[in-house]
Amino acid sequence: MTEEDRNSMLDAIAEQRYADFEVNQPALSPRGATIGFDENTDPIGREFGEFYSTPRGYHPNSITQFTITSSMAFMNFLLLTYIKSISPRLIRTSVQ
């Protein structure tokens, strides 16, 4: 992504944040799948549905979607900035 692309994306996210503020409701990303499952649902989707689409795992605050503006946090934190903190890892052997 070029710097211009990044800035355009950040501008669009900032506009969306203001729109969310004006209506007091965040816009959500598209849902990857419908809530629920049936006999044709793949095993992973079925397991997800059996938990999150039933009273056992459902909670109204757990909507399984991101807000449109969630990606701003990723845009402002370069994931590889602190890679030296975790790599290379030291392999420690236990001494007894």
N, CA, C and O atoms as a CHARMM CRD file, in Angstrom:
* protein
*
  384
    1    1 MET  N      0.85600  -1.17200   0.00000 PROA 1      0.00000
    2    1 MET  CA     0.00000   0.00000   0.00000 PROA 1      0.00000
    3    1 MET  C      0.90300   1.23600   0.00000 PROA 1      0.00000
    4    1 MET  O      1.84600   1.33900   0.78400 PROA 1      0.00000
    5    2 THR  N      0.59600   2.13800  -0.87200 PROA 2      0.00000
    6    2 THR  CA     1.39200   3.36100  -0.92400 PROA 2      0.00000
    7    2 THR  C      0.96400   4.30000   0.20800 PROA 2      0.00000
    8    2 THR  O     -0.08000   4.11000   0.83200 PROA 2      0.00000
    9    3 GLU  N      1.78300   5.29900   0.45300 PROA 3      0.00000
   10    3 GLU  CA     1.44700   6.29100   1.48300 PROA 3      0.00000
   11    3 GLU  C      0.15100   7.02000   1.11300 PROA 3      0.00000
   12    3 GLU  O     -0.66200   7.32900   1.98400 PROA 3      0.00000
   13    4 GLU  N     -0.03400   7.28800  -0.16100 PROA 4      0.00000
   14    4 GLU  CA    -1.26200   7.94600  -0.62000 PROA 4      0.00000
   15    4 GLU  C     -2.48600   7.05400  -0.38700 PROA 4      0.00000
   16    4 GLU  O     -3.53400   7.53500   0.04300 PROA 4      0.00000
   17    5 ASP  N     -2.34900   5.74600  -0.67300 PROA 5      0.00000
   18    5 ASP  CA    -3.44600   4.80200  -0.42300 PROA 5      0.00000
   19    5 ASP  C     -3.77200   4.75000   1.06600 PROA 5      0.00000
   20    5 ASP  O     -4.93800   4.75800   1.46300 PROA 5      0.00000
   21    6 ARG  N     -2.72400   4.69700   1.87700 PROA 6      0.00000
   22    6 ARG  CA    -2.91500   4.63400   3.33000 PROA 6      0.00000
   23    6 ARG  C     -3.63400   5.88100   3.83300 PROA 6      0.00000
   24    6 ARG  O     -4.56700   5.78500   4.62900 PROA 6      0.00000
   25    7 ASN  N     -3.20200   7.04500   3.37000 PROA 7      0.00000
   26    7 ASN  CA    -3.83800   8.29700   3.79900 PROA 7      0.00000
   27    7 ASN  C     -5.28300   8.38200   3.32800 PROA 7      0.00000
   28    7 ASN  O     -6.13800   8.88300   4.05900 PROA 7      0.00000
   29    8 SER  N     -5.56900   7.90600   2.13300 PROA 8      0.00000
   30    8 SER  CA    -6.95000   7.88800   1.63400 PROA 8      0.00000
   31    8 SER  C     -7.82200   6.99300   2.49900 PROA 8      0.00000
   32    8 SER  O     -8.95800   7.33800   2.82600 PROA 8      0.00000
   33    9 MET  N     -7.27800   5.84200   2.86400 PROA 9      0.00000
   34    9 MET  CA    -8.03300   4.91900   3.70900 PROA 9      0.00000
   35    9 MET  C     -8.28700   5.53400   5.08800 PROA 9      0.00000
   36    9 MET  O     -9.39100   5.42600   5.62300 PROA 9      0.00000
   37   10 LEU  N     -7.27100   6.17600   5.65800 PROA 10     0.00000
   38   10 LEU  CA    -7.44300   6.82700   6.95700 PROA 10     0.00000
   39   10 LEU  C     -8.45700   7.96800   6.88600 PROA 10     0.00000
   40   10 LEU  O     -9.22500   8.17300   7.82500 PROA 10     0.00000
   41   11 ASP  N     -8.46400   8.70700   5.78600 PROA 11     0.00000
   42   11 ASP  CA    -9.46400   9.76400   5.61000 PROA 11     0.00000
   43   11 ASP  C    -10.87500   9.17400   5.56800 PROA 11     0.00000
   44   11 ASP  O    -11.79100   9.70500   6.19600 PROA 11     0.00000
   45   12 ALA  N    -11.04600   8.08900   4.83700 PROA 12     0.00000
   46   12 ALA  CA   -12.36000   7.44400   4.74300 PROA 12     0.00000
   47   12 ALA  C    -12.80900   6.91700   6.10900 PROA 12     0.00000
   48   12 ALA  O    -13.98300   7.02700   6.46400 PROA 12     0.00000
   49   13 ILE  N    -11.88400   6.35200   6.86200 PROA 13     0.00000
   50   13 ILE  CA   -12.21900   5.84500   8.20000 PROA 13     0.00000
   51   13 ILE  C    -12.59700   6.99900   9.12200 PROA 13     0.00000
   52   13 ILE  O    -13.53500   6.87800   9.91000 PROA 13     0.00000
   53   14 ALA  N    -11.88400   8.10400   9.03200 PROA 14     0.00000
   54   14 ALA  CA   -12.20000   9.27600   9.86600 PROA 14     0.00000
   55   14 ALA  C    -13.59400   9.80600   9.53400 PROA 14     0.00000
   56   14 ALA  O    -14.34900  10.17400  10.43400 PROA 14     0.00000
   57   15 GLU  N    -13.93700   9.84600   8.25200 PROA 15     0.00000
   58   15 GLU  CA   -15.28000  10.27900   7.86400 PROA 15     0.00000
   59   15 GLU  C    -16.34000   9.33100   8.40700 PROA 15     0.00000
   60   15 GLU  O    -17.40400   9.76500   8.84600 PROA 15     0.00000
   61   16 GLN  N    -16.03900   8.01500   8.37400 PROA 16     0.00000
   62   16 GLN  CA   -16.98300   7.03300   8.90600 PROA 16     0.00000
   63   16 GLN  C    -17.14900   7.18900  10.41500 PROA 16     0.00000
   64   16 GLN  O    -18.25600   7.05100  10.93600 PROA 16     0.00000
   65   17 ARG  N    -16.06500   7.47300  11.11100 PROA 17     0.00000
   66   17 ARG  CA   -16.16200   7.68800  12.56000 PROA 17     0.00000
   67   17 ARG  C    -17.10200   8.84700  12.87100 PROA 17     0.00000
   68   17 ARG  O    -17.89600   8.77200  13.80900 PROA 17     0.00000
   69   18 TYR  N    -17.01400   9.92200  12.08500 PROA 18     0.00000
   70   18 TYR  CA   -17.90200  11.06200  12.31700 PROA 18     0.00000
   71   18 TYR  C    -19.34100  10.69400  11.98600 PROA 18     0.00000
   72   18 TYR  O    -20.26100  11.08400  12.70400 PROA 18     0.00000
   73   19 ALA  N    -19.54300   9.95000  10.91200 PROA 19     0.00000
   74   19 ALA  CA   -20.90000   9.49600  10.56400 PROA 19     0.00000
   75   19 ALA  C    -21.46600   8.61300  11.68100 PROA 19     0.00000
   76   19 ALA  O    -22.63900   8.73200  12.03300 PROA 19     0.00000
   77   20 ASP  N    -20.63800   7.73300  12.23600 PROA 20     0.00000
   78   20 ASP  CA   -21.06800   6.89000  13.36000 PROA 20     0.00000
   79   20 ASP  C    -21.47200   7.74900  14.55300 PROA 20     0.00000
   80   20 ASP  O    -22.47300   7.47500  15.21500 PROA 20     0.00000
   81   21 PHE  N    -20.69100   8.78400  14.82000 PROA 21     0.00000
   82   21 PHE  CA   -20.98200   9.69900  15.92000 PROA 21     0.00000
   83   21 PHE  C    -22.32800  10.39200  15.71000 PROA 21     0.00000
   84   21 PHE  O    -23.12300  10.52200  16.64200 PROA 21     0.00000
   85   22 GLU  N    -22.57300  10.83300  14.48300 PROA 22     0.00000
   86   22 GLU  CA   -23.81000  11.56300  14.20200 PROA 22     0.00000
   87   22 GLU  C    -25.06500  10.71100  14.41200 PROA 22     0.00000
   88   22 GLU  O    -26.09900  11.22900  14.83500 PROA 22     0.00000
   89   23 VAL  N    -24.98300   9.43500  14.12500 PROA 23     0.00000
   90   23 VAL  CA   -26.16100   8.56600  14.29500 PROA 23     0.00000
   91   23 VAL  C    -26.10600   7.75300  15.58700 PROA 23     0.00000
   92   23 VAL  O    -27.02100   6.98700  15.88700 PROA 23     0.00000
   93   24 ASN  N    -25.01600   7.92900  16.35300 PROA 24     0.00000
   94   24 ASN  CA   -24.84700   7.23300  17.63200 PROA 24     0.00000
   95   24 ASN  C    -24.91300   5.71100  17.47400 PROA 24     0.00000
   96   24 ASN  O    -25.41300   5.00400  18.34900 PROA 24     0.00000
   97   25 GLN  N    -24.40500   5.22900  16.35600 PROA 25     0.00000
   98   25 GLN  CA   -24.41700   3.78800  16.07000 PROA 25     0.00000
   99   25 GLN  C    -23.28100   3.48800  15.09800 PROA 25     0.00000
  100   25 GLN  O    -23.22900   4.08800  14.02500 PROA 25     0.00000
  101   26 PRO  N    -22.37300   2.58100  15.44000 PROA 26     0.00000
  102   26 PRO  CA   -21.29000   2.28400  14.50300 PROA 26     0.00000
  103   26 PRO  C    -21.76600   1.44100  13.32700 PROA 26     0.00000
  104   26 PRO  O    -22.59400   0.54300  13.48300 PROA 26     0.00000
  105   27 ALA  N    -21.23500   1.74200  12.15600 PROA 27     0.00000
  106   27 ALA  CA   -21.49000   0.90900  10.98000 PROA 27     0.00000
  107   27 ALA  C    -20.65400  -0.35500  11.13300 PROA 27     0.00000
  108   27 ALA  O    -19.50000  -0.29300  11.55900 PROA 27     0.00000
  109   28 LEU  N    -21.23000  -1.49200  10.78900 PROA 28     0.00000
  110   28 LEU  CA   -20.54700  -2.76700  10.96200 PROA 28     0.00000
  111   28 LEU  C    -20.05000  -3.31700   9.63300 PROA 28     0.00000
  112   28 LEU  O    -20.61200  -3.04100   8.57400 PROA 28     0.00000
  113   29 SER  N    -18.98900  -4.09900   9.71800 PROA 29     0.00000
  114   29 SER  CA   -18.47100  -4.76900   8.53500 PROA 29     0.00000
  115   29 SER  C    -19.49100  -5.82800   8.10000 PROA 29     0.00000
  116   29 SER  O    -20.33100  -6.25000   8.89500 PROA 29     0.00000
  117   30 PRO  N    -19.41400  -6.25000   6.84300 PROA 30     0.00000
  118   30 PRO  CA   -20.34300  -7.29600   6.40300 PROA 30     0.00000
  119   30 PRO  C    -20.13400  -8.56600   7.21500 PROA 30     0.00000
  120   30 PRO  O    -19.00700  -8.91200   7.56900 PROA 30     0.00000
  121   31 ARG  N    -21.20700  -9.23800   7.49800 PROA 31     0.00000
  122   31 ARG  CA   -21.12000 -10.51500   8.22100 PROA 31     0.00000
  123   31 ARG  C    -20.62200 -11.56600   7.24600 PROA 31     0.00000
  124   31 ARG  O    -21.12300 -11.67000   6.12600 PROA 31     0.00000
  125   32 GLY  N    -19.65200 -12.33000   7.66500 PROA 32     0.00000
  126   32 GLY  CA   -19.08600 -13.36300   6.80900 PROA 32     0.00000
  127   32 GLY  C    -20.04300 -14.51500   6.54700 PROA 32     0.00000
  128   32 GLY  O    -19.96000 -15.18500   5.51800 PROA 32     0.00000
  129   33 ALA  N    -20.94200 -14.73500   7.47700 PROA 33     0.00000
  130   33 ALA  CA   -21.90300 -15.83200   7.33500 PROA 33     0.00000
  131   33 ALA  C    -23.16800 -15.45400   8.08200 PROA 33     0.00000
  132   33 ALA  O    -23.15000 -14.61600   8.98300 PROA 33     0.00000
  133   34 THR  N    -24.23100 -16.06400   7.70500 PROA 34     0.00000
  134   34 THR  CA   -25.48100 -15.80500   8.40600 PROA 34     0.00000
  135   34 THR  C    -25.44600 -16.45100   9.77500 PROA 34     0.00000
  136   34 THR  O    -24.69700 -17.40100  10.00300 PROA 34     0.00000
  137   35 ILE  N    -26.25100 -15.93900  10.68000 PROA 35     0.00000
  138   35 ILE  CA   -26.36700 -16.57300  11.99000 PROA 35     0.00000
  139   35 ILE  C    -27.18200 -17.83700  11.81100 PROA 35     0.00000
  140   35 ILE  O    -28.22600 -17.82400  11.15900 PROA 35     0.00000
  141   36 GLY  N    -26.71800 -18.90300  12.37500 PROA 36     0.00000
  142   36 GLY  CA   -27.42800 -20.17300  12.26900 PROA 36     0.00000
  143   36 GLY  C    -26.63900 -21.17000  11.44800 PROA 36     0.00000
  144   36 GLY  O    -25.54700 -20.87700  10.96300 PROA 36     0.00000
  145   37 PHE  N    -27.21200 -22.35300  11.30000 PROA 37     0.00000
  146   37 PHE  CA   -26.55800 -23.42100  10.57600 PROA 37     0.00000
  147   37 PHE  C    -27.61200 -24.43400  10.18200 PROA 37     0.00000
  148   37 PHE  O    -28.72100 -24.43900  10.71700 PROA 37     0.00000
  149   38 ASP  N    -27.25700 -25.28600   9.24600 PROA 38     0.00000
  150   38 ASP  CA   -28.14100 -26.38100   8.85600 PROA 38     0.00000
  151   38 ASP  C    -27.28100 -27.58100   8.49100 PROA 38     0.00000
  152   38 ASP  O    -26.07200 -27.56500   8.71800 PROA 38     0.00000
  153   39 GLU  N    -27.88500 -28.61400   7.93100 PROA 39     0.00000
  154   39 GLU  CA   -27.14800 -29.84400   7.62700 PROA 39     0.00000
  155   39 GLU  C    -26.08800 -29.65800   6.53900 PROA 39     0.00000
  156   39 GLU  O    -25.19900 -30.49900   6.40700 PROA 39     0.00000
  157   40 ASN  N    -26.16200 -28.57800   5.75800 PROA 40     0.00000
  158   40 ASN  CA   -25.18900 -28.32400   4.69300 PROA 40     0.00000
  159   40 ASN  C    -24.01500 -27.45300   5.13700 PROA 40     0.00000
  160   40 ASN  O    -23.10400 -27.20500   4.34800 PROA 40     0.00000
  161   41 THR  N    -24.02300 -26.99200   6.36900 PROA 41     0.00000
  162   41 THR  CA   -22.95800 -26.12400   6.86400 PROA 41     0.00000
  163   41 THR  C    -21.68900 -26.93600   7.08100 PROA 41     0.00000
  164   41 THR  O    -21.74300 -28.05300   7.59500 PROA 41     0.00000
  165   42 ASP  N    -20.53300 -26.37000   6.68500 PROA 42     0.00000
  166   42 ASP  CA   -19.26200 -27.07800   6.87800 PROA 42     0.00000
  167   42 ASP  C    -19.00200 -27.27100   8.38200 PROA 42     0.00000
  168   42 ASP  O    -19.55100 -26.52600   9.19400 PROA 42     0.00000
  169   43 PRO  N    -18.18200 -28.24700   8.76100 PROA 43     0.00000
  170   43 PRO  CA   -17.98600 -28.57200  10.18200 PROA 43     0.00000
  171   43 PRO  C    -17.52500 -27.40300  11.05400 PROA 43     0.00000
  172   43 PRO  O    -18.00000 -27.25900  12.18000 PROA 43     0.00000
  173   44 ILE  N    -16.61300 -26.57000  10.55800 PROA 44     0.00000
  174   44 ILE  CA   -16.13400 -25.44100  11.35200 PROA 44     0.00000
  175   44 ILE  C    -17.26500 -24.43400  11.54900 PROA 44     0.00000
  176   44 ILE  O    -17.49300 -23.96000  12.66200 PROA 44     0.00000
  177   45 GLY  N    -17.96500 -24.11200  10.47500 PROA 45     0.00000
  178   45 GLY  CA   -19.09800 -23.19000  10.57000 PROA 45     0.00000
  179   45 GLY  C    -20.19800 -23.73400  11.46900 PROA 45     0.00000
  180   45 GLY  O    -20.83500 -22.98200  12.20700 PROA 45     0.00000
  181   46 ARG  N    -20.41500 -25.03300  11.40400 PROA 46     0.00000
  182   46 ARG  CA   -21.43600 -25.66300  12.24400 PROA 46     0.00000
  183   46 ARG  C    -21.05800 -25.54800  13.72900 PROA 46     0.00000
  184   46 ARG  O    -21.90200 -25.22300  14.56500 PROA 46     0.00000
  185   47 GLU  N    -19.78900 -25.81600  14.04700 PROA 47     0.00000
  186   47 GLU  CA   -19.33900 -25.70300  15.43500 PROA 47     0.00000
  187   47 GLU  C    -19.50300 -24.27100  15.93500 PROA 47     0.00000
  188   47 GLU  O    -19.95500 -24.04600  17.05800 PROA 47     0.00000
  189   48 PHE  N    -19.13400 -23.30700  15.09700 PROA 48     0.00000
  190   48 PHE  CA   -19.31300 -21.90000  15.43500 PROA 48     0.00000
  191   48 PHE  C    -20.79200 -21.61900  15.68100 PROA 48     0.00000
  192   48 PHE  O    -21.15600 -21.02200  16.69400 PROA 48     0.00000
  193   49 GLY  N    -21.64000 -22.05100  14.75300 PROA 49     0.00000
  194   49 GLY  CA   -23.07900 -21.81700  14.86900 PROA 49     0.00000
  195   49 GLY  C    -23.69600 -22.49900  16.06700 PROA 49     0.00000
  196   49 GLY  O    -24.56600 -21.93100  16.72700 PROA 49     0.00000
  197   50 GLU  N    -23.25500 -23.71500  16.35600 PROA 50     0.00000
  198   50 GLU  CA   -23.81700 -24.44400  17.49400 PROA 50     0.00000
  199   50 GLU  C    -23.52700 -23.73500  18.80900 PROA 50     0.00000
  200   50 GLU  O    -24.28300 -23.86100  19.77200 PROA 50     0.00000
  201   51 PHE  N    -22.43900 -22.99600  18.84300 PROA 51     0.00000
  202   51 PHE  CA   -22.14100 -22.26500  20.07100 PROA 51     0.00000
  203   51 PHE  C    -22.72600 -20.85700  20.05800 PROA 51     0.00000
  204   51 PHE  O    -23.50800 -20.50000  20.93900 PROA 51     0.00000
  205   52 TYR  N    -22.34800 -20.05300  19.05400 PROA 52     0.00000
  206   52 TYR  CA   -22.68400 -18.63000  19.07200 PROA 52     0.00000
  207   52 TYR  C    -24.10700 -18.30900  18.62600 PROA 52     0.00000
  208   52 TYR  O    -24.60000 -17.21500  18.90100 PROA 52     0.00000
  209   53 SER  N    -24.77000 -19.22600  17.95300 PROA 53     0.00000
  210   53 SER  CA   -26.13200 -18.94900  17.48000 PROA 53     0.00000
  211   53 SER  C    -27.18800 -19.57000  18.37500 PROA 53     0.00000
  212   53 SER  O    -28.36500 -19.61600  18.01600 PROA 53     0.00000
  213   54 THR  N    -26.78300 -20.03500  19.51200 PROA 54     0.00000
  214   54 THR  CA   -27.73100 -20.63400  20.45800 PROA 54     0.00000
  215   54 THR  C    -27.65100 -19.87300  21.77400 PROA 54     0.00000
  216   54 THR  O    -26.67000 -19.17300  22.02600 PROA 54     0.00000
  217   55 PRO  N    -28.66000 -20.00200  22.60200 PROA 55     0.00000
  218   55 PRO  CA   -28.63500 -19.29200  23.89400 PROA 55     0.00000
  219   55 PRO  C    -27.39600 -19.61200  24.74000 PROA 55     0.00000
  220   55 PRO  O    -26.98700 -18.79300  25.56200 PROA 55     0.00000
  221   56 ARG  N    -26.79900 -20.78300  24.55000 PROA 56     0.00000
  222   56 ARG  CA   -25.61900 -21.17800  25.32500 PROA 56     0.00000
  223   56 ARG  C    -24.45000 -20.23000  25.10000 PROA 56     0.00000
  224   56 ARG  O    -23.74200 -19.90300  26.05200 PROA 56     0.00000
  225   57 GLY  N    -24.22700 -19.78200  23.87300 PROA 57     0.00000
  226   57 GLY  CA   -23.06600 -18.95400  23.58600 PROA 57     0.00000
  227   57 GLY  C    -23.38700 -17.55500  23.11400 PROA 57     0.00000
  228   57 GLY  O    -22.49000 -16.72300  22.98300 PROA 57     0.00000
  229   58 TYR  N    -24.64800 -17.28500  22.85700 PROA 58     0.00000
  230   58 TYR  CA   -25.01600 -15.97000  22.33600 PROA 58     0.00000
  231   58 TYR  C    -24.99100 -14.91500  23.43100 PROA 58     0.00000
  232   58 TYR  O    -25.41100 -15.16400  24.56100 PROA 58     0.00000
  233   59 HSD  N    -24.49900 -13.75200  23.08700 PROA 59     0.00000
  234   59 HSD  CA   -24.59200 -12.58800  23.95800 PROA 59     0.00000
  235   59 HSD  C    -24.78500 -11.37800  23.05200 PROA 59     0.00000
  236   59 HSD  O    -24.09500 -11.25900  22.03900 PROA 59     0.00000
  237   60 PRO  N    -25.70400 -10.47800  23.38900 PROA 60     0.00000
  238   60 PRO  CA   -25.98100  -9.34600  22.49700 PROA 60     0.00000
  239   60 PRO  C    -24.78500  -8.43300  22.25800 PROA 60     0.00000
  240   60 PRO  O    -24.76600  -7.70900  21.26300 PROA 60     0.00000
  241   61 ASN  N    -23.79600  -8.44500  23.13100 PROA 61     0.00000
  242   61 ASN  CA   -22.60300  -7.62000  22.93200 PROA 61     0.00000
  243   61 ASN  C    -21.52600  -8.33200  22.12100 PROA 61     0.00000
  244   61 ASN  O    -20.49300  -7.73900  21.80700 PROA 61     0.00000
  245   62 SER  N    -21.75600  -9.58600  21.78400 PROA 62     0.00000
  246   62 SER  CA   -20.80200 -10.34900  20.98600 PROA 62     0.00000
  247   62 SER  C    -21.42100 -10.58100  19.62000 PROA 62     0.00000
  248   62 SER  O    -22.10000 -11.58200  19.39200 PROA 62     0.00000
  249   63 ILE  N    -21.18100  -9.65500  18.72700 PROA 63     0.00000
  250   63 ILE  CA   -21.88000  -9.67400  17.45000 PROA 63     0.00000
  251   63 ILE  C    -21.08200 -10.33200  16.32800 PROA 63     0.00000
  252   63 ILE  O    -21.57800 -10.44000  15.20700 PROA 63     0.00000
  253   64 THR  N    -19.87400 -10.76800  16.60300 PROA 64     0.00000
  254   64 THR  CA   -18.98400 -11.43000  15.63900 PROA 64     0.00000
  255   64 THR  C    -18.72800 -10.59100  14.39000 PROA 64     0.00000
  256   64 THR  O    -18.48000 -11.13900  13.31600 PROA 64     0.00000
  257   65 GLN  N    -18.78500  -9.28100  14.52200 PROA 65     0.00000
  258   65 GLN  CA   -18.45800  -8.37900  13.42700 PROA 65     0.00000
  259   65 GLN  C    -17.57500  -7.26400  13.95300 PROA 65     0.00000
  260   65 GLN  O    -17.56500  -6.97500  15.14900 PROA 65     0.00000
  261   66 PHE  N    -16.83900  -6.64500  13.05500 PROA 66     0.00000
  262   66 PHE  CA   -16.04700  -5.48600  13.39600 PROA 66     0.00000
  263   66 PHE  C    -16.79600  -4.23100  12.97700 PROA 66     0.00000
  264   66 PHE  O    -17.65800  -4.28000  12.10000 PROA 66     0.00000
  265   67 THR  N    -16.47000  -3.11700  13.59800 PROA 67     0.00000
  266   67 THR  CA   -16.98300  -1.85200  13.08500 PROA 67     0.00000
  267   67 THR  C    -16.14100  -1.49500  11.86400 PROA 67     0.00000
  268   67 THR  O    -15.01300  -1.96600  11.72000 PROA 67     0.00000
  269   68 ILE  N    -16.68600  -0.67400  11.00000 PROA 68     0.00000
  270   68 ILE  CA   -15.94300  -0.24000   9.81200 PROA 68     0.00000
  271   68 ILE  C    -14.66200   0.47600  10.23000 PROA 68     0.00000
  272   68 ILE  O    -13.65600   0.40900   9.52500 PROA 68     0.00000
  273   69 THR  N    -14.69300   1.15200  11.35900 PROA 69     0.00000
  274   69 THR  CA   -13.53300   1.93400  11.80100 PROA 69     0.00000
  275   69 THR  C    -12.52400   1.12200  12.61200 PROA 69     0.00000
  276   69 THR  O    -11.49900   1.67100  13.01600 PROA 69     0.00000
  277   70 SER  N    -12.77200  -0.15000  12.86100 PROA 70     0.00000
  278   70 SER  CA   -11.84500  -0.98200  13.64200 PROA 70     0.00000
  279   70 SER  C    -10.46200  -1.05500  13.01900 PROA 70     0.00000
  280   70 SER  O     -9.46300  -1.16700  13.72900 PROA 70     0.00000
  281   71 SER  N    -10.40000  -0.99400  11.71000 PROA 71     0.00000
  282   71 SER  CA    -9.11700  -1.16000  11.03300 PROA 71     0.00000
  283   71 SER  C     -8.15000  -0.00500  11.28000 PROA 71     0.00000
  284   71 SER  O     -6.95700  -0.13600  11.00700 PROA 71     0.00000
  285   72 MET  N     -8.64300   1.12100  11.79200 PROA 72     0.00000
  286   72 MET  CA    -7.74700   2.24600  12.05400 PROA 72     0.00000
  287   72 MET  C     -6.66100   1.86500  13.06000 PROA 72     0.00000
  288   72 MET  O     -5.52200   2.31700  12.94500 PROA 72     0.00000
  289   73 ALA  N     -7.00500   1.05100  14.02900 PROA 73     0.00000
  290   73 ALA  CA    -6.01500   0.63100  15.01900 PROA 73     0.00000
  291   73 ALA  C     -4.87400  -0.12300  14.36300 PROA 73     0.00000
  292   73 ALA  O     -3.72100   0.01900  14.77000 PROA 73     0.00000
  293   74 PHE  N     -5.18000  -0.92200  13.35400 PROA 74     0.00000
  294   74 PHE  CA    -4.12700  -1.66500  12.65600 PROA 74     0.00000
  295   74 PHE  C     -3.30700  -0.75000  11.75900 PROA 74     0.00000
  296   74 PHE  O     -2.11600  -0.98300  11.55200 PROA 74     0.00000
  297   75 MET  N     -3.93400   0.28200  11.23100 PROA 75     0.00000
  298   75 MET  CA    -3.23800   1.20800  10.33400 PROA 75     0.00000
  299   75 MET  C     -2.20700   2.05100  11.09600 PROA 75     0.00000
  300   75 MET  O     -1.20500   2.47400  10.52000 PROA 75     0.00000
  301   76 ASN  N     -2.44800   2.29200  12.37100 PROA 76     0.00000
  302   76 ASN  CA    -1.57400   3.17100  13.14400 PROA 76     0.00000
  303   76 ASN  C     -0.52500   2.42800  13.95700 PROA 76     0.00000
  304   76 ASN  O      0.24700   3.05100  14.68600 PROA 76     0.00000
  305   77 PHE  N     -0.48700   1.11100  13.84100 PROA 77     0.00000
  306   77 PHE  CA     0.50700   0.33100  14.56500 PROA 77     0.00000
  307   77 PHE  C      1.15500  -0.62400  13.58000 PROA 77     0.00000
  308   77 PHE  O      0.53700  -1.60100  13.15700 PROA 77     0.00000
  309   78 LEU  N      2.37800  -0.34900  13.22100 PROA 78     0.00000
  310   78 LEU  CA     3.08200  -1.22500  12.28900 PROA 78     0.00000
  311   78 LEU  C      3.50000  -2.48800  13.03300 PROA 78     0.00000
  312   78 LEU  O      4.28800  -2.43500  13.97600 PROA 78     0.00000
  313   79 LEU  N      2.97000  -3.60300  12.60300 PROA 79     0.00000
  314   79 LEU  CA     3.13400  -4.85100  13.33200 PROA 79     0.00000
  315   79 LEU  C      4.57700  -5.31800  13.46000 PROA 79     0.00000
  316   79 LEU  O      4.90700  -6.02700  14.41000 PROA 79     0.00000
  317   80 LEU  N      5.42500  -4.94800  12.54700 PROA 80     0.00000
  318   80 LEU  CA     6.80800  -5.41800  12.60000 PROA 80     0.00000
  319   80 LEU  C      7.75900  -4.45700  13.29500 PROA 80     0.00000
  320   80 LEU  O      8.96400  -4.70800  13.33200 PROA 80     0.00000
  321   81 THR  N      7.24900  -3.36600  13.84300 PROA 81     0.00000
  322   81 THR  CA     8.10000  -2.37100  14.49800 PROA 81     0.00000
  323   81 THR  C      8.92400  -2.97400  15.63100 PROA 81     0.00000
  324   81 THR  O     10.09900  -2.64100  15.78800 PROA 81     0.00000
  325   82 TYR  N      8.32600  -3.84500  16.40800 PROA 82     0.00000
  326   82 TYR  CA     8.99800  -4.39700  17.58400 PROA 82     0.00000
  327   82 TYR  C      9.34700  -5.87800  17.41500 PROA 82     0.00000
  328   82 TYR  O      9.41900  -6.61700  18.39700 PROA 82     0.00000
  329   83 ILE  N      9.55900  -6.30100  16.19100 PROA 83     0.00000
  330   83 ILE  CA     9.84800  -7.70800  15.93300 PROA 83     0.00000
  331   83 ILE  C     11.09100  -8.18700  16.67700 PROA 83     0.00000
  332   83 ILE  O     11.16500  -9.35300  17.06500 PROA 83     0.00000
  333   84 LYS  N     12.07000  -7.30000  16.88000 PROA 84     0.00000
  334   84 LYS  CA    13.28900  -7.71000  17.58300 PROA 84     0.00000
  335   84 LYS  C     13.01300  -8.08500  19.02700 PROA 84     0.00000
  336   84 LYS  O     13.81900  -8.77300  19.65200 PROA 84     0.00000
  337   85 SER  N     11.88900  -7.64400  19.56200 PROA 85     0.00000
  338   85 SER  CA    11.53300  -7.98500  20.93900 PROA 85     0.00000
  339   85 SER  C     11.15600  -9.44900  21.08000 PROA 85     0.00000
  340   85 SER  O     11.27300 -10.02900  22.15900 PROA 85     0.00000
  341   86 ILE  N     10.70200 -10.04300  19.97900 PROA 86     0.00000
  342   86 ILE  CA    10.25300 -11.43000  20.08100 PROA 86     0.00000
  343   86 ILE  C     11.04500 -12.38800  19.20600 PROA 86     0.00000
  344   86 ILE  O     10.85900 -13.60100  19.30500 PROA 86     0.00000
  345   87 SER  N     11.92100 -11.87600  18.35500 PROA 87     0.00000
  346   87 SER  CA    12.62100 -12.76600  17.45500 PROA 87     0.00000
  347   87 SER  C     14.06500 -12.28500  17.28800 PROA 87     0.00000
  348   87 SER  O     14.24700 -11.07200  17.18100 PROA 87     0.00000
  349   88 PRO  N     15.06800 -13.09100  17.25700 PROA 88     0.00000
  350   88 PRO  CA    14.95100 -14.52300  17.46200 PROA 88     0.00000
  351   88 PRO  C     14.73100 -14.84900  18.93600 PROA 88     0.00000
  352   88 PRO  O     15.21800 -14.15200  19.82700 PROA 88     0.00000
  353   89 ARG  N     14.01600 -15.88000  19.15700 PROA 89     0.00000
  354   89 ARG  CA    13.73700 -16.29200  20.53500 PROA 89     0.00000
  355   89 ARG  C     14.89400 -17.13800  21.05000 PROA 89     0.00000
  356   89 ARG  O     15.51600 -17.90300  20.31300 PROA 89     0.00000
  357   90 LEU  N     15.15200 -16.97600  22.30700 PROA 90     0.00000
  358   90 LEU  CA    16.17800 -17.80800  22.93400 PROA 90     0.00000
  359   90 LEU  C     15.55000 -19.14600  23.29300 PROA 90     0.00000
  360   90 LEU  O     14.44600 -19.20700  23.83500 PROA 90     0.00000
  361   91 ILE  N     16.25000 -20.18000  22.99200 PROA 91     0.00000
  362   91 ILE  CA    15.78600 -21.51500  23.37600 PROA 91     0.00000
  363   91 ILE  C     16.46100 -21.84800  24.68300 PROA 91     0.00000
  364   91 ILE  O     17.68600 -21.93900  24.76300 PROA 91     0.00000
  365   92 ARG  N     15.66600 -22.02500  25.68600 PROA 92     0.00000
  366   92 ARG  CA    16.22300 -22.33800  27.00900 PROA 92     0.00000
  367   92 ARG  C     16.00600 -23.80400  27.30400 PROA 92     0.00000
  368   92 ARG  O     14.94400 -24.36300  27.02900 PROA 92     0.00000
  369   93 THR  N     17.00300 -24.40000  27.85300 PROA 93     0.00000
  370   93 THR  CA    16.87400 -25.78100  28.26700 PROA 93     0.00000
  371   93 THR  C     16.78100 -25.79800  29.77600 PROA 93     0.00000
  372   93 THR  O     17.40700 -24.99500  30.46700 PROA 93     0.00000
  373   94 SER  N     16.00700 -26.70700  30.25900 PROA 94     0.00000
  374   94 SER  CA    15.87400 -26.78700  31.70600 PROA 94     0.00000
  375   94 SER  C     17.09200 -27.50800  32.28500 PROA 94     0.00000
  376   94 SER  O     17.53000 -28.53800  31.77200 PROA 94     0.00000
  377   95 VAL  N     17.60400 -26.95700  33.32900 PROA 95     0.00000
  378   95 VAL  CA    18.75300 -27.53700  34.00600 PROA 95     0.00000
  379   95 VAL  C     18.26100 -28.05600  35.34900 PROA 95     0.00000
  380   95 VAL  O     17.67600 -27.32300  36.14600 PROA 95     0.00000
  381   96 GLN  N     18.50900 -29.32200  35.57400 PROA 96     0.00000
  382   96 GLN  CA    18.04600 -29.90400  36.84100 PROA 96     0.00000
  383   96 GLN  C     19.16700 -30.52300  37.59500 PROA 96     0.00000
  384   96 GLN  O     18.95800 -31.05900  38.68300 PROA 96     0.00000
